Every structure is written in structure tokens, then in C-alpha cells.
């Protein structure tokens, strides 16, 4: 089975961002986030708040591949750093 086929999830998934591109390393997330900061002046969370948010995501059953939220398709390692961002869970934000 090729790598792309291994990364696909079953057709019953509700994930909005299903593709191999959600398999990113922490280093790749840091690079993506750094590029975003150069483009915009964004208000960031504290490290403690970021760590709390990431821990909440990691314990969530809707967190996929260790990177991505099922509801919005966002890379949560990036989204959790943005102070204005909220958890997109339709049953209520978890952070």
C-alpha cells in the first residue's frame, strides 16, 4: 500500500480536511506558524495557556492524527497559539 493510501481515513469520517497533508511534524507546524507571524500581527496566548489548550485537544476524541481537529480541519498546534481562537466543538468550546 502506498503512503498516501495509508494516510487516508475511512469514508465514514466527518473530517473536513482529510488528506495526507495533516501529517505534519512539530517542526513543520513551527515553520508554518512563523510564516503566519511575519504576515500578520497576531496576539498569542501565553505558553501556559497554549500547553493547556494542546492538552485538551490531545484528550479529545475529535482530535485526529495528533494534529488536526475533526470539526474545522485546523492544525491545532497553530490554532491553539492564537489568543482569539476557540475550540470549534459544536457542543461548546472546550477551551
Buried (B, 14 or more C-beta within 10 A) or exposed (E): EEEEEEBEBEEEEEBEBBEEEBBBEEEBBEEEBEEEEEEEEEEBBEEEBBEBBBEBBEEBEBBBBEBBBBBBBBBBBBBBBBEEBEBBBEEEEBB
